[in-house]
């Protein structure tokens, strides 16, 4: 069985059984490889609340995330790249 289909099926079955916790992963992964931005949007938490250092995610970290998510996610959205 395809892992992403099994993941979605587990999610639906957990929902129908009214379980509060699920072992399924979300079908969508938002990956933001950088927190650097030249905009100053008032509604963005990066503008007002971010305390961590501005920088880029290492390629090793991106590779690790992609490897762990491979076959389990239906969609991967790259943001701020």
GUDODO-884836 format. One line per 2 residues: number of its first residue (from 1); their letters; for each residue x negated, y, z of N, C-alpha, C. Coordinates in steps of 0.2 Angstrom, whole numbers, plus 5000, padded with zeros to 4 digits. Each point is the difference from the previous one (the first is absolute). Layout:
NUM> A> X:Y:Z:X:Y:Z:X:Y:Z | ...
END
This chain:
1> XX> 4996:4994:5000:5004:5006:5000:4996:5006:5000 | 5001:5005:4996:4996:5006:5000:5001:5004:5007
3> XX> 4994:5002:5002:5000:5003:5007:5004:5006:5001 | 5000:5004:4995:5004:5006:5000:5008:4999:5001
5> XX> 5002:4994:4996:5007:4998:5000:5001:4997:5007 | 4996:4996:5003:5001:4997:5006:5000:5005:5006
7> XX> 4996:5006:4999:5000:5005:5005:5006:5004:5000 | 5003:5001:4994:5007:5003:4999:5005:4996:5003
9> XX> 5000:4993:4999:5005:4996:5002:5000:4999:5008 | 4994:5000:5003:4999:5000:5007:5003:5007:5003
11> XX> 4999:5005:4997:5003:5006:5002:5007:5000:5000 | 5003:4998:4995:5008:4999:4999:5003:4996:5005
13> XX> 4996:4994:5001:5003:4995:5005:4999:5003:5007 | 4995:5003:5002:4999:5003:5006:5006:5005:5001
15> XX> 5001:5004:4995:5005:5006:5001:5007:4996:5001 | 5002:4995:4996:5006:4997:5000:5001:4996:5007
17> XX> 4995:4998:5003:5000:4997:5007:5000:5005:5005 | 4999:5006:4998:5000:5006:5005:4994:5000:5005
19> XX> 4995:4997:4997:4994:5000:5004:4997:5007:5001 | 4998:5002:5006:4997:5006:5001:4993:5001:4998
21> XX> 4996:4994:4999:4993:5000:4998:5000:4995:4994 | 4996:5002:4995:4999:4996:4994:4993:4998:4999
23> XX> 4999:4995:4997:4993:4998:4998:4998:5003:4993 | 5005:5002:4996:4999:5002:4993:4997:5007:5000
25> XX> 4996:5001:4995:4997:5006:4999:5005:5005:4996 | 4999:5007:5000:5004:5004:4996:4998:4999:4993
27> XX> 5005:5000:4995:4998:4999:4993:4996:5006:4997 | 4999:5005:5003:4997:5006:4997:4994:5002:5004
29> XX> 4995:5001:4997:4994:5002:5004:4998:5007:4997 | 4999:5005:5005:4998:5007:4998:4993:5000:5002
31> XX> 4995:5001:4995:4993:5001:5001:4998:5007:4999 | 4997:5003:5005:4998:5007:4999:4992:5000:5001
33> XX> 4996:4999:4995:4993:4999:5001:4996:5007:5002 | 5004:5005:5000:4997:5006:5003:5005:5005:5004
35> XX> 4997:5003:5005:5005:5005:5003:4998:5007:4998 | 4996:5001:4995:4998:5007:4998:5005:5002:4996
37> XX> 5001:5007:5000:5005:5003:4996:4999:5008:5000 | 5001:5003:4994:4998:5007:5000:5007:5004:5001
39> XX> 5005:4997:5001:5007:5003:5002:5001:5002:5007 | 5004:5004:5002:5001:5002:5007:5008:5000:5001
41> XX> 5003:4994:4999:5007:4999:5000:5002:5001:5007 | 5005:5004:5002:5002:5001:5007:5004:4993:5003
43> XX> 5003:4996:4996:5003:4994:5002:4995:4994:5001 | 4994:5001:4997:4996:4994:5000:4996:4999:5007
45> XX> 5000:4994:5003:4997:4999:5006:4992:5001:5000 | 4997:4999:4994:4993:5001:4999:4998:5008:5001
47> XX> 5005:5004:4998:4999:5007:5001:5000:5002:5007 | 5005:4998:5004:5001:5002:5007:4998:4996:5005
49> XX> 5000:4993:5000:4998:4995:5005:4994:4996:5000 | 4997:5000:4994:4995:4995:4999:4994:5002:5004
51> XX> 4997:4995:5004:4994:5002:5004:4994:4996:4997 | 5001:4995:4996:4994:4996:4998:4997:5003:4994
53> XX> 4994:4998:4999:4995:5003:4995:5003:4999:4993 | 4999:5005:4996:5002:5000:4993:4995:4996:4996
55> XX> 5003:4995:4996:4995:4996:4996:5003:4995:4996 | 4996:4995:4997:5002:4995:4995:5000:4993:5004
57> XX> 5005:4996:4998:4999:4993:5002:4995:4997:4996 | 4996:4995:5003:4994:4997:4997:5003:4995:4995
59> XX> 4997:4998:4995:5002:4995:4995:5001:4993:5003 | 4995:4999:5005:5001:4994:5004:5006:4999:5004
61> XX> 5003:5006:5003:5006:5000:5003:5006:4999:4995 | 5000:5003:4994:5005:4999:4995:5000:4993:4998
63> XX> 4994:4997:4999:5000:4993:4997:5003:4996:5006 | 4998:5001:5006:5003:4996:5005:5007:5000:5001
65> XX> 5003:5006:4999:5007:5001:5000:5004:4996:4994 | 4997:5001:4994:5003:4997:4994:4999:4993:5001
67> XX> 4995:4997:5002:4999:4993:5001:5006:4997:5005 | 5001:5003:5006:5005:4998:5004:5007:5001:4998
69> XX> 5001:5005:4996:5007:5001:4997:5001:4996:4994 | 4995:4997:4996:5001:4997:4994:5005:4994:5000
71> XX> 5005:5001:4996:5005:4994:4999:5006:5001:5005 | 4999:5005:5005:5005:5000:5005:5004:5007:4999
73> XX> 4997:5005:4997:5004:5006:4999:5003:5000:4993 | 5006:5003:4999:5003:5001:4993:4997:5006:4997
75> XX> 4999:5005:5004:4998:5006:4997:4994:5003:5004 | 4995:5003:4997:4995:5004:5003:5000:5007:4997
77> XX> 5001:5005:5005:5000:5007:4998:4994:5004:5002 | 4996:5002:4995:4994:5004:5002:5002:5007:5001
79> XX> 4998:5003:5006:5002:5007:5001:4994:5004:5001 | 5000:5007:4998:4994:5004:5001:4994:4998:4997
81> X> 5000:4997:4995:4994:4998:4996:4999:5004:4994
END
